[in-house]
Amino acid sequence: MSINPGTTPGYVPPTQQPSYGPPPVQQLAYAPPPAAGSSKIPILFGAVIALLAGIVYLFVQVNNLHTEMNKNQTDLLAELDKVRESSAVTQQTNRQRVEALSAQLETARRQANMAAGEAKVEALRKVEEAKTQLEAAQKRQEQAVNTQFSEVKQAQDTANTKIEGVNTEVGAVKTDVASTKSELEKTVAQLKQVSGDVDGHSTMIATNGKELSALRALGERNYFEFNMKKQKLPQKIGDVSMLLKKADPKHNRYTIELTVDDKTVEKKDRTINEPLQFLTSKAKQPYEIVVNDVKKDEIAGYLAVPKVLNGR
């Protein structure tokens, strides 16, 4: 397995650069062991709380979407009322126009009755024109009202479709959250428990990318992945300097030189998936280095840094 280095939120750049000279090798100070009552249960509890917080956030977003859809539907109903009012005004206007045309028609008829010859023919022509105009006006009014109601109905149908889509997405989110929670719990349950070398207390380590993602989800530490080759100068991983001295892929062992707080110490013949713990002045809890893969002149793994650091 090869894990490329990446950046993780919470990274604190070092204020002091490690000296690459030949400083004397000193042993790192070790803090007294924490209480022996710690277990995996508080970690799982914290993960579940984090997941529940995510679910609450998703439901808040969904509730906001429902509120917006309800507001859109209210606006559409208000627009429908305006259309109805506009239609009523239009009908009243057309009614007045029809009444005026009817009056003109009646007047024309009276004139036709009184006229004779060509005058009577002209009057009848005007009657027909008035009748045609009246029928055209009625058709235009009916078409306008039908068009307005069709547009409002289409807008309402669109809003209903969006609401149904949101409900479908909510169901999918619930399913995904439940699946993610189950997968996380399963992966966390499979994490390997190994005793640390600072206090001998059991600690969880990741042996692959999936397990490392599960550790990140627990949210207790920041993780810096690395792929280190054997070279002359140390490599900066987080706020720690590391130099690969030896890699033995046949026996899955390695030796590194570790520089922390301007102190350098050599860790010899370490095995893969063994938590290499050490204390720094920046945190009360120990840092951890876990190497998951040893190749010729190359190692790969991660550095776990406590999220709670001492103030400057």
C-alpha positions in Angstrom: 0.0 0.0 0.0 1.2 3.5 -0.9 -0.3 6.5 0.8 0.5 9.9 -0.6 1.0 12.9 1.7 -1.9 15.2 2.1 -3.0 18.2 4.1 -5.5 17.9 6.9 -7.5 20.7 8.6 -6.0 21.8 11.9 -2.4 21.7 10.8 -0.3 24.0 12.9 3.0 25.1 11.1 6.1 24.9 13.2 7.6 28.1 14.6 11.0 26.6 14.8 12.8 24.8 12.0 14.7 21.6 13.1 18.4 21.8 12.9 19.9 19.3 10.5 23.3 19.3 12.2 24.5 16.5 14.3 22.7 17.3 17.5 23.2 14.8 20.4 20.7 12.0 20.5 18.4 12.4 23.5 15.6 10.3 24.8 12.1 12.0 24.6 10.3 12.6 27.8 7.3 10.5 28.5 4.2 11.7 30.2 2.6 9.7 32.9 0.0 7.3 31.7 -3.6 8.5 31.4 -6.4 6.8 33.3 -6.8 3.2 32.5 -10.6 3.3 32.2 -10.6 4.6 28.6 -12.2 2.4 26.0 -13.6 2.5 22.5 -17.1 3.2 23.7 -16.7 7.0 24.2 -15.1 7.2 20.8 -18.0 5.4 19.1 -20.4 7.6 21.2 -18.6 10.7 19.8 -18.9 9.4 16.3 -22.6 8.7 16.7 -23.1 12.3 18.1 -21.2 13.7 15.1 -23.4 11.7 12.7 -26.5 12.8 14.5 -25.3 16.4 14.2 -24.9 15.8 10.4 -28.4 14.3 10.2 -29.9 17.4 12.1 -28.1 19.6 9.7 -29.5 17.7 6.7 -33.0 17.9 8.2 -32.7 21.6 8.7 -31.7 22.0 5.1 -34.7 19.9 4.0 -37.0 21.9 6.3 -35.7 25.1 4.6 -36.5 23.6 1.2 -40.0 22.7 2.4 -40.4 26.3 3.7 -39.3 27.7 0.4 -41.6 25.4 -1.6 -44.6 26.4 0.7 -43.7 30.0 0.1 -43.6 29.5 -3.7 -47.0 27.7 -3.5 -48.4 30.7 -1.5 -47.0 33.1 -4.1 -48.6 31.1 -6.9 -52.0 31.1 -5.2 -51.6 34.9 -4.7 -50.7 35.2 -8.4 -53.8 33.1 -9.2 -56.0 35.5 -7.2 -54.5 38.4 -9.1 -55.2 36.7 -12.4 -58.8 36.1 -11.3 -59.1 39.8 -10.3 -57.6 40.8 -13.7 -59.9 38.5 -15.5 -62.9 40.0 -13.6 -61.8 43.5 -14.7 -61.3 42.3 -18.2 -64.7 40.7 -18.3 -66.3 43.9 -17.0 -64.5 45.9 -19.6 -65.5 43.5 -22.4 -69.0 43.5 -21.0 -69.1 47.3 -21.3 -67.7 47.0 -24.8 -70.3 44.4 -25.7 -73.0 46.6 -24.3 -71.7 49.5 -26.3 -71.6 47.4 -29.4 -75.1 46.1 -28.7 -76.3 49.7 -28.4 -74.6 50.5 -31.7 -76.3 47.4 -33.1 -79.6 48.4 -31.9 -79.1 51.9 -33.2 -78.0 50.5 -36.6 -81.1 48.3 -36.7 -83.3 51.3 -36.0 -81.6 53.3 -38.7 -81.9 50.3 -41.0 -85.6 50.2 -40.4 -85.9 53.8 -41.1 -83.6 53.8 -44.1 -84.5 52.7 -47.6 -82.6 51.6 -50.6 -78.9 51.9 -50.4 -79.1 53.5 -47.0 -80.8 50.4 -45.7 -78.1 48.1 -47.3 -75.3 50.2 -45.7 -77.0 50.0 -42.3 -77.3 46.3 -42.6 -73.6 46.0 -43.5 -72.7 48.0 -40.4 -74.9 45.7 -38.3 -73.0 42.7 -39.6 -69.6 44.4 -38.9 -70.7 45.2 -35.4 -71.8 41.6 -34.9 -68.5 40.2 -36.2 -66.5 42.5 -33.9 -68.7 41.5 -31.0 -68.0 37.7 -31.6 -64.3 38.4 -32.1 -64.1 40.3 -28.8 -65.8 37.5 -27.0 -63.4 34.9 -28.4 -60.3 37.0 -27.5 -61.6 37.3 -23.9 -62.2 33.6 -23.6 -58.7 32.8 -25.0 -57.0 35.2 -22.7 -58.7 33.8 -19.6 -57.9 30.2 -20.6 -54.3 31.1 -21.3 -53.9 32.8 -17.9 -55.4 29.8 -16.0 -53.2 27.4 -18.0 -50.1 29.2 -17.0 -51.0 29.3 -13.4 -51.9 25.6 -13.4 -48.6 24.8 -15.1 -46.7 26.8 -12.5 -48.5 25.0 -9.7 -47.8 21.6 -11.2 -44.1 22.5 -11.5 -44.1 23.5 -7.8 -45.7 20.2 -6.8 -43.2 18.3 -8.9 -40.3 20.0 -7.1 -41.9 19.2 -3.7 -42.2 15.6 -4.6 -38.5 15.6 -5.8 -37.4 17.1 -2.4 -39.4 14.4 -0.6 -37.6 11.8 -2.7 -34.2 13.3 -2.0 -35.0 13.4 1.8 -35.7 9.6 1.6 -32.5 9.1 -0.2 -30.5 11.2 2.3 -32.0 9.2 5.2 -31.0 5.9 3.5 -27.5 7.2 2.8 -27.0 8.4 6.4 -28.2 5.1 7.8 -25.9 3.2 5.4 -22.9 5.5 6.2 -23.5 5.1 9.9 -23.7 1.3 9.7 -20.5 1.2 7.5 -18.6 3.5 9.9 -19.6 1.5 13.0 -18.6 -1.8 11.2 -15.2 -0.3 10.2 -14.5 1.1 13.6 -15.4 -2.2 15.2 -12.8 -3.8 12.9 -10.0 -1.4 13.8 -7.0 -3.1 15.3 -6.3 -2.5 19.0 -2.5 -2.2 19.8 -0.7 -1.2 22.9 1.3 2.1 22.7 4.9 2.4 23.7 4.4 5.5 25.8 2.0 4.2 28.4 1.2 0.7 27.2 -2.5 1.7 26.8 -4.5 0.2 24.0 -4.9 2.5 21.0 -6.7 2.0 17.6 -4.6 2.1 14.4 -5.5 2.0 10.7 -3.9 -0.5 8.4 -5.5 0.8 5.2 -7.1 3.8 3.6 -10.7 2.7 4.6 -9.7 2.3 8.3 -7.9 5.7 8.2 -11.0 7.3 6.9 -12.9 5.8 9.8 -10.4 7.2 12.3 -10.8 10.6 10.7 -14.6 10.4 11.1 -14.1 9.9 14.8 -12.7 13.4 14.9 -10.2 13.0 17.7 -7.0 13.5 15.8 -5.5 15.1 12.7 -3.9 12.6 10.4 -0.9 13.4 8.0 -0.2 10.6 5.5 3.4 10.2 4.2 5.4 8.2 1.7 9.0 8.5 2.7 12.1 7.5 0.7 15.6 7.0 2.1 17.6 10.2 1.6 20.1 12.4 3.3 17.8 15.2 4.6 14.9 14.7 7.0 11.3 15.0 5.7 8.8 17.3 7.4 5.5 15.5 8.4 3.2 17.9 10.2 5.3 19.5 12.9 7.7 16.6 13.1 10.9 15.8 11.1 11.6 12.2 10.1 14.6 10.6 8.4 14.4 7.1 7.1 17.6 5.2 8.1 16.8 1.6 7.1 13.9 -0.3 5.5 13.8 -4.1 5.6 10.8 -5.3 3.5 11.6 -8.9 4.0 11.0 -8.7 7.8 8.6 -5.7 7.6 10.9 -3.6 9.8 12.3 -0.1 9.6 14.5 2.4 11.5 13.9 6.2 11.5 15.4 9.2 13.1 12.8 11.4 14.7 13.3 15.1 15.5 10.8 16.8 17.9 11.2 20.0 20.0 14.8 20.3 18.7 15.6 16.8 20.1 16.5 13.9 17.9 16.1 10.2 18.7 16.5 7.1 16.7 13.7 4.4 16.6 15.3 1.1 15.6 13.8 -2.0 14.1 10.1 -1.0 14.3 7.5 -3.2 12.7 4.6 -2.3 10.4 1.3 -1.4 12.0 3.1 -0.8 15.3 2.1 2.6 17.0 5.3 4.6 17.6 4.2 7.0 20.3 6.1 10.1 21.6 5.4 13.2 23.6 5.9 16.8 22.5 5.7 20.2 24.3 2.6 21.0 22.2 0.2 18.4 23.5 -0.6 16.4 26.6 -1.5 13.4 24.6 1.2 11.5 22.7 1.7 11.8 18.9 1.6 8.5 17.0 3.4 7.3 13.9 2.1 4.1 12.2 3.9 2.6 9.2 1.6 0.4 7.1 4.0 -0.6 4.3 7.7 -1.2 4.0 9.5 -1.4 0.7 13.1 -1.2 -0.4 14.4 2.2 0.9 10.8 3.4 1.3 8.1 3.4 3.9 4.4 4.6 3.9 2.0 5.4 6.8 0.6 8.3 8.7 1.2 10.6 11.6 -1.7 11.1 14.1 -1.6 14.4 16.0 -4.0 15.3 18.9 -6.5 18.0 18.0 -6.2 19.7 21.4 -2.8 21.4 21.6 -1.2 23.5 24.3 -1.5 27.3 23.9 1.6 29.2 22.9 
